[in-house]
Amino acid sequence: MSGYERDLLAGLAQELDDATVATYRPDTPLEDAETAITFGTMPDRPDRCVTLTTYPISDEPREAKSLVGVQVRCRAESYLDAVDLNGQIFDALHGLTGRQYGTCHLVQLQRRSSIPMGTDGDQRWEYSANFYADINPPTTALRPE
C-alpha cells in the first residue's frame, strides 16, 4: 500500500467518525458496544464493524491522477441494521469532493455498487459497497503535477 492510499483510508475513516457512523480510534481498542472502523480485515469483535480496503483501478501515465477503488464492508447483528449502516455510510461518503487527506487529494468520491453479502459464521449480516475515488496522488519524476 502506498502512503497516499494509507492517507486516503485514514481520511475516509475520519469522515465516518465525524458523521458518527462508526468510531475511528487507531491507537485505542474499541468497546464491544461501539461500531469499529478497521482496515483490510474485519475483526471478530465488535459485532458492528466497518472495514475499508483500497484497490487501484487506473493511473494516468503522465499526470498525478488516479482512480482508486475503496471497498467498504459493514457488519451488523441483523439484516435491517446492516442495511441502515450501509445507508449511513452512503450518506457520509457519496459525493465527497475537494478533501485533502495527508498526501492524498480527493477530487471526488462516488459509490458505484452495493450488495448484501449474507451472514458470517456468527450469523451477523454483512454488506459491501464499492466507491470510486478520483484522487491526485503525490507527484513523482514520471508523473509531474
C-alpha positions in Angstrom: 0.0 0.0 0.0 1.3 3.4 -0.9 1.5 6.3 1.5 -1.3 8.1 -0.3 -3.6 5.1 0.0 -2.9 5.0 3.7 -3.8 8.7 3.9 -7.0 8.2 1.9 -8.1 5.3 4.2 -7.4 7.4 7.3 -9.2 10.4 5.9 -12.3 8.3 5.0 -12.3 6.7 8.4 -12.2 10.1 10.0 -15.2 11.2 7.7 -17.2 8.2 9.0 -16.2 9.1 12.6 -17.1 12.8 12.2 -20.5 11.7 10.8 -21.0 9.5 13.9 -21.5 6.4 11.6 -18.7 4.5 13.3 -15.7 5.1 15.7 -12.2 5.6 14.4 -9.6 5.5 17.2 -6.4 4.0 15.6 -4.5 3.8 18.9 -7.2 2.7 21.4 -9.1 -0.6 21.5 -12.9 -0.2 21.0 -15.6 -1.4 23.3 -18.0 -4.2 22.1 -20.9 -1.7 22.1 -19.1 0.6 19.6 -19.1 0.3 15.8 -15.4 -0.2 14.8 -13.6 1.2 11.8 -10.8 -1.2 10.6 -8.6 -1.5 7.5 -8.3 -4.6 5.3 -9.5 -7.3 7.7 -12.8 -7.4 9.6 -12.2 -8.5 13.2 -14.3 -10.9 15.2 -15.3 -8.2 17.6 -17.1 -5.9 17.9 -20.3 -7.1 16.2 -20.8 -3.8 14.4 -17.9 -3.0 12.1 -16.9 -1.1 9.1 -13.8 -2.2 7.1 -12.1 -0.1 4.5 -9.9 -1.5 1.8 -8.3 0.1 -1.3 -7.6 -1.3 -4.7 -6.1 0.6 -7.6 -8.2 0.9 -10.8 -6.3 3.2 -13.1 -3.4 5.6 -13.1 -2.6 8.3 -15.6 0.9 7.8 -17.1 1.9 11.4 -17.3 -0.3 13.2 -14.7 -0.7 12.9 -10.9 -4.2 11.5 -11.4 -5.5 8.1 -10.3 -8.8 6.2 -9.8 -8.8 4.2 -6.6 -11.5 1.7 -5.6 -12.5 1.7 -1.9 -14.4 -1.3 -0.7 -16.5 -0.5 2.4 -17.7 -3.6 4.1 -20.0 -3.3 7.1 -21.4 -5.9 9.5 -24.3 -5.8 12.0 -26.3 -8.2 14.1 -29.4 -8.0 11.9 -30.1 -7.6 8.2 -32.0 -4.3 8.7 -29.2 -2.9 10.9 -26.7 -3.8 8.2 -29.0 -2.0 5.6 -29.1 1.0 7.9 -25.4 1.0 8.5 -24.8 0.8 4.7 -27.1 3.7 4.1 -25.3 5.8 6.8 -22.0 5.1 5.0 -23.5 6.2 1.7 -24.8 9.4 3.3 -21.4 10.2 4.8 -19.2 9.3 1.8 -21.0 9.5 -1.5 -20.3 12.9 -3.1 -17.4 14.0 -1.1 -15.3 16.5 -3.0 -12.1 18.5 -2.6 -10.7 16.9 0.5 -7.0 16.8 1.5 -6.0 13.7 3.4 -2.3 14.0 4.1 -0.5 13.4 0.8 -3.8 12.4 -1.0 -6.1 15.0 -2.6 -9.6 13.5 -3.0 -11.1 15.1 -6.1 -14.4 13.3 -5.7 -15.9 10.0 -4.3 -18.9 8.2 -5.5 -20.5 4.8 -4.8 -20.6 2.5 -7.8 -22.2 -0.6 -6.3 -23.5 -2.2 -3.1 -24.7 -5.7 -2.3 -25.7 -7.7 0.7 -23.1 -10.4 1.4 -25.2 -12.7 3.6 -24.2 -13.8 7.1 -20.9 -14.7 8.7 -20.1 -17.7 10.9 -21.8 -15.9 13.9 -24.9 -15.1 11.9 -24.1 -11.3 11.6 -25.2 -9.7 8.3 -22.6 -8.1 6.0 -22.9 -5.5 3.3 -20.3 -4.4 0.8 -20.2 -1.1 -1.1 -17.6 -0.1 -3.8 -16.7 3.5 -4.0 -14.5 5.1 -6.7 -12.1 7.8 -5.6 -10.7 10.2 -8.2 -7.5 11.4 -6.5 -4.4 13.4 -7.1 -1.6 11.3 -5.5 1.8 12.9 -4.8 3.8 13.8 -7.9 6.8 11.7 -9.0 9.6 12.3 -11.5 7.5 10.4 -14.1 4.1 11.9 -13.0 4.6 15.6 -12.5 1.9 18.0 -11.2 
